[in-house]
Every structure is written in structure tokens, then in C-alpha cells.
Amino acid sequence: MWKWDQGRMQYFQYDILRIMAGFVVEYDLRNCEPAVIREITGLDFSAPATHSPWRNYSRIFKLCLLVSEQNDAAIPTDVARILSRSGAVTCDEYIHFLIEATTDPSPALSDWTETGSGVRTRSPLCFSLKYLLAKVAGLGEHITPINEIIGAYMDSGFTGDENDEDFLGLMHKRGAYAALTKKIEPRQARESIKFISQISYLHNAGSDIVVSLSKEDAHDIFQSIYPISGIREPDGNLEIQRLAHFFRDGSEHDFFEYRGTMLSDEIESGFHEGSKVKKTHIIIERNTKLRGFYFERSPVAICNSCNMDTRKKYPWMHRVLDLHHILPLSSGTRVDSKKGTMLEDLMPICPTCHRAIHGFYDNYLRESNKKDFTDEGEAKAVYGLAKQKIVGGGCYAR
């Protein structure tokens, strides 16, 4: 079973990795004290007195292709340099790339061996995403247990570059795959699959991954996913740099082209420029399965912005609310190792406030000469300012 870094899900969030990318570009993570990291990033990378932050956390940043190691120093990669630039790349682009770059065994871990010795590398995250997409495209099934994916990987021996017909050939045994994981404890593999569920059209509902795509879109994205190939470096640190170099121009895929109504959705939502970070934001907010998941667990009808009770205003409707994603525009949905998709990053607001808040974002970013919010703190602060402006207009009774 493929290895990951278990129990550290809070550090595998896209918005956190983006902050750390900026740090590793400017500082040598391998030789930094915890107090320095905390002061500059605002993040608590604590470690026992006997462990340096590098010893405790280096696997995270190597697995995410942010750093390699050379001459007792942490060397930033092209991926780190790109992620450190606000608005340069989205969570979708980055995680799709990492899916294509991740191998089993991994150059980030101690079991990396020379490919020339006959060891066969596989692409477990590429397999996982393609399994999910093939199941939607071929069978119209949008919900898949994580253990089913892991069991299919164990049973099939697939590398991850097989075609859609090959993946469909696995589906007749899908009911038996989860049982295979009872022989092992695949926590690391499960957490890596939860990690990729930060993609805008996925969400993690406990032990399941839910895909919010049409059969046609799932098929198109399947066809665009393939493992990164080429001659592998026998040294794991050199292989990390080789893989990261493929990201030097950002993602080569435009994953938003599959959402044919995105431009009209964008205008309707209040955004007036078609940047990819705004499209990421809207895809999350228009994720119908995530919306159902949210309101099933939080059956509210009151707008978080103007406090209007939509059931009283529109008594013939169950609720008239959108979901607003509170993180930076380029961020995906954060996930927790136990809870799955974190619903606290979503706010229920009425359509009028939703459009007005997106318009406020447009003005704020234009005046600040930014493509995106720097971090979660700024995103929340600007959302708060927008709410104050809406309520301060005097048209809402308190």
C-alpha cells in the first residue's frame, strides 16, 4: 500500500501549503527554529525538544513537492516558487498536478529506490482520481467509499495510466474491493485520498468521496489525467526537483473548460472578470452535492450576511440561500482527517447578498492590485467588511 504522512492533515491544506511555499522560497526550512517559522508564517510547527521542525515535518513538504534536500539545506522547487505568488495558480491546478506527479514508491520517502533496478513505480493518486471519474462517466455513480478505491488499487495492479475501458473493467468487482482493506490498515492511503478531495468538484463525506460532475465532464477530465513519465532520478531529492520542474509554467490543463456555463455563472454571481481564481471559487459554490451535504447537516434558512429569514420572506420556498466559500478565491475546500470536508469554511447567504459580496471582492482586489486574497485572515476580514457595508445601507431591519 502506498505511503503518505498520516496524522498531519491540518498541514496538507492548500491555503497552508501556499503560506509555507512563500516561507521555503525565502528561508532554509531545514535549519529554522520553530519560533522563526511561527513568527513569519503564523503557523504552529511545534516539535519535541529532541526533534527539529525539519525532522518532524519535512515529509509533508517533500510529498507536496515544495522542497528537496541538498548539502544539509532545504532547497525550494519550482512548485514552491509558483505557489508563493498570490493568484498565480489555483488549488485545482496544483492538486491535479500533484496527482499526476505522485508515485508509489515516493521520492519523498525512505523507500525510494532506483527505477533502473527493476522496481516498478505506480501512480496511486492518479489511479484514485481516474477510478472516481470512470465510475461517474461509465456508471453514473457519484459516491465511492475510500476503501473501495484502495481495494481496487491493491487488486488491479494498475499503474494509473490505463484507459477508461480498463478502469470500467474493474467496476464489476467494486462491491468486493473494500473488504480487501481489512487485511491492512490503510490510514496513510485514506488520508492522501482525502487530501485530493480539496479539488472543487469533489468533497469528502466521512468515508466516501463524492464527485459533482456530469458524465460528460467526468469523461473529459479522465482523458486529460496521466502520470508524469520520463527517466527517473535514482536520488529522491533530484527526482523531487525533476517532477516539480514540470510545473514551471503552472498547470498545462484548464480544468474550467469543462464547465460550459461558468462564464454566465460568473457574471450572475457578481464577478466581472474571468480569472481562474474566481472560477475556482464559483465551482465550489455551485457544487450541488456539497450544497446538499451542507444543508443536510445545517438546515438553516437565515442569511449570514443580512440576517434575512428566507422562510419568512418566501414562505412557499424551503430556503433561498447560496453557499459562500470563505477562503481565498484560489483555495479548494479544506478537509479534516476524521470529519471530511470542513463545512465551517462555507457560509449560507441569500442570492442578493452573494452577488453583492462578490462585487465587493472585485472592487477590493482591483483597488489593492491583487488577484487573490493573501490568506484566510484577509479573506475573512474582507467578507466582514462586505457584510458591514450591506447592513449599513439601511435597507435591512434589525
N, C-alpha and C positions, 0 to 999 in steps of 0.2 A: 504494500500500500504506500502511496506517495506521502512524503513528509512535508510538514509545514511548521509553524511556530505556534503551538497551542497556548491558549490562555491569555493571549495578548491582543484580543480583538479590538480593544479601545485604541490601539496604536495603528491598526490597519485601516483606519477611516481615511477616505480621500482628503478631507479637509486637513486632517492632522499630517498626513504624508506630504501635503503641499507646503505646510509650515516647515516640516523637517527638511524638505528639499532645499528651501531657502537657507536653512542653517548649514547643511553639509556643503553647500557651494561656497560659503564664506568661512567656515570653521572646520577644523580637523576633529570630527566626532570621536575618533579613536582615542584622542588624548585630551578630551574635555572633561572637566569636573561636573558633577550633577548640578551644582549651584549655577554654573555658567549656562548650561542648557536651559535650566528653569528660567533664569533671568531673561534670556534672549527669546525663547520660544513661548514662555508662559505655560509650558507643559511639564508635568512631574515625572521625569525619567529617573525615579529613585532606584537605588540598588543597595544590597547589603554592603557593609563596610569592607568585606573581603572581595567584592566584585566591582569592577568599573562599569559605567553605563555601556561601554562598548561590549564588554563581555556579556552583559545582560540583554542587550537589545540589538546587537549587530545583525542577527539573523533576520530580523524584521526588514531592515533597510537593504540587506543584500537580496532577500526574496523579492522585494519591491523594486529592485534594480536601481536603487538610488546611490549606492556606494560599492566600491570594491576595496581591497586592502593591498597596500604595497609599501614595503620598507617601513613597517610599523606605523603607517598613516592611513587614514580613510580617504579614498580618492573619489570625488563626485563623478557621476556619469552624465551622459547627455540627457538621460531621462530626468535627473535631478535639475539640471540647468533649465530644461523646458518647464517642468512643474513649478519652478521657483518664480516664473514670470506670470503674474496675475492675468487671467483671461487668455493665456496662450493655448491652453488645451483643456478639455473637459474631462470629467470623471469617466464618461462613456469611452472617450478615445483612449485614455490611459489604461483603463481596466481591460478593454478589448485587446490592446497591445500586450499587456502583461499575460493575458490568457494565451496568446499566441507564442509568447516567449518562455513561459514556464515549462520546465521539463522534469521528468522523473527518471533518474536521479537529478537533483538540482545542484548547479554550481555554487549555490549559496550555502550548501550544507556539506558536512564532512564526508558524505558517502560519494561525492563526485569522483568519477574515475575516467580514465582516458577512453574516448569512444573508439579509438583505434584498437583497443584490446578486445573488442567484440561485444562490449556492453551496449545494449540497445536502449536508446532514450525514447521515452514516451511523453506525450503532452496531456497530462491529466485534466487541466482546466479547459483546454481546447476540446477534449473529449466531453467534458461535463456540459459545456455550453452547447455543443453540437447535438448532444443527446437530447437536451431540453428543446432545442429548436426543431429537431427532426420529429419529436413526439407531437409538437404543435402542428407542424406543416403536414405530416403524414397522417396523423390520427385525430387531430383537433383536440388533443388533451393538453390542458394548460397547467395542471398541477402535478408535480412529481415529487415523491419522497426523496430526500437527500440520500438515504441509504440505498434506494433503488439505483441511483446514478453510480454510487460507489460499487455496488454489487455488479452492475453491468460492466464497469471498468475492469474489475477483477476477473470476471468470467470471459470477457471477449478477447482480451489481449490486444485490443485496438491501440494504435499509436496516437490517434486523434486527427489524422489526415485522410481518413476514409470518406467516401462519398455518401450522399443521402440514402441511396439504396442499401448500402452496407449498414447504416445505422437503423434503417427501418427493419432490416433483417434481425436486429436484436430485440425488437419490440414484442415478439410473440412469447418471450420468456420473462417479460418485465415483472410479472407477478411473483416470480421466484427470486429476483435479484436481492431484495432487501434481506432475505434470510441468510445470504452468504456472509453478510457483515457481522453476524452473531458469532462467527469464529474468531473475530478480531475486535479491537477497539479503535475504530477509525476516526477518533476525535479530530486529529490533525486534518484529515481529508475533509471532514464535515465543515470545519471552520474555514478552510480555503474556499469551499463552495459558497458558504455564507458571505465571505469576503467579496466574491464576484457579484453577489446579488445587489450590490450598490449600483449596478447598471440601471438606467432609468426605466427600462421596460420589464425589469424583474422585481420581485420582492420576496422576502423570506418570511413565511408564515409558520413559525415554530420549526417543525421537522420537514417542512415542504418548501419547494421553490415554485413560485407562481410566475408564469410568463404572460404579459399583457401585450400580445401581438396577434395580428390576423395570421391565417395560414400562409398567405402570400408573402407578408413581411418576414415571417419566420423563415420561409424558404429562401428568400433573397439574402438575408443576413447569414444563414447557414452557408450559402455559396461563397461568401466573402471571407470566411474564417478559415485559416490554415496555419499550422505551426511554422515558426521560423526555422529555416533549414540552414544548410551550409556546413563547412568544415568546423567542427567544434574544437575549442582550445582545451588542451589537457589540464591546464591550470584553471581552477574555478574562478579566480579573480579576473583573469584575462577573458574568460568566457562571459562573465557578467558585463564587462565593458564592450565585448563584441555584440552581445544581444542588445544592450542599451543604445548602441550606435545606430541601430535600425530605426530608432525613434527620433533621430536628429532633426527631422522635419515635421515632427508631430505625427499624428495618425495618418496613414495613407488612405483610410476609409472615411467616407462621410456617412455615418450611421443614421443621419437625419433624412437622407434622401428617401428612405423607405416610409416616411410618414407624410403621405401626399397632401394632407390637409394642414400641415404645420404652419404655412405662411398665413392662412386665414385665421387659424387659431391664435397666432401670434398677435395679429392686429386686433382681434377680438379681445385678447387678454390685456391690451393696453400697451404692449411693447410695439415700437415703431421701427426698429431696426432688426434685420435678420441675422444677428450674430449667433454663433453656435452655442455660446454660453447661455443665451436666453432660450434657445431651442431646447437645451438640456433641461432647463428649469420647467418649461411648459410640458415636455414629455412626461416628467414625473407627476406634475399636477393633473395631467389628463390620463394618467394610468388608471383605468376604470377598475381594475381588480384591486389595486392598492386603495382606491377610494372606498370600495365595498368593505375591504378589510378594516379600514379606519372607522367608518361609521357603524360597523357591526360591534366594534369594541367601545366606541364613544358616540352613542346615539344622540348627539346634541343637535339643536336647531337654532342656536343663538350665534350671531356673527361675532367673531373675536375682535373685530375692528370697531364697528359702530354699535354693538350690543343689541341689534335688532333681533327680535324673536321672529324668525321666519314662519313659524307655525301660526302665530297670531296674525301676522301681516298677510300671509297667504294660507288660510285655513284649509283650502282644498288640496294643498300640497303637503307631503310628509316633511320635507325640508327643502329649502332652496339655498344650498351652500356649496361653495367650491372648496378645494383644499389648496392652501398656500404653503409652498416649501420655503422654510425659513433660512436655510443655509445659503452660502454663496451660490450664485447662479450656476456655476460650472460643476457644483458638487452633486454627487448622487445621493441616494438615501442611506443613511448610516445604519449599521446593523450591530446587534448585540449577540454574543455567543449563545445566550440562552433564550432571549426574547425574540430574536429575529429582527425584522425591520423596526427601527425606532420611531414610533408614532409621535414622540414629543417634538420632532422637527417639522411637524405639519400643523397648520392652523386652519380651522374651519371659518371661512369668511363668505359674505354674500357676494354675488357676482359683480355688483356695482363697486363695492369696496375693493374687490380683487383687481378689477381693471384700473381703478384709481391708484392703487398701490403700485402696480407695475408701471403706470405712467410716472409716478413719483420716483421710482427707481431709475427710469430713463433719464429724468432731469438731473437726479443726483449724480449718476455716473458720468453724464455728459459734462456737468459743471466741474466735477472732480477729475476729469480727463482720465477716467478709468474704464476698463472693460468689464470689471467684476469687483465684488467686494473682497477686501483683503483676507478676511477670516470670518468665522461665525460671529464674533463680537460685533464687528462692523455691520454685518447683515442684520442682526437683531436690533442694533441701535437705529438703523435707517428704517426698519419696519416700525419701530416705536415712534419715530418722527412722523412717518406717514399716518399712523393711527391718530396722533395728536392733531395733525392738520385736518383730518377727516372730521373728527369730533368737534374741533374748534371752529368749524364752518358754521355752527349754529343751527344746522338743519335737523339735528337729532335730539329728541327729548331725552333727558337723563332721569 
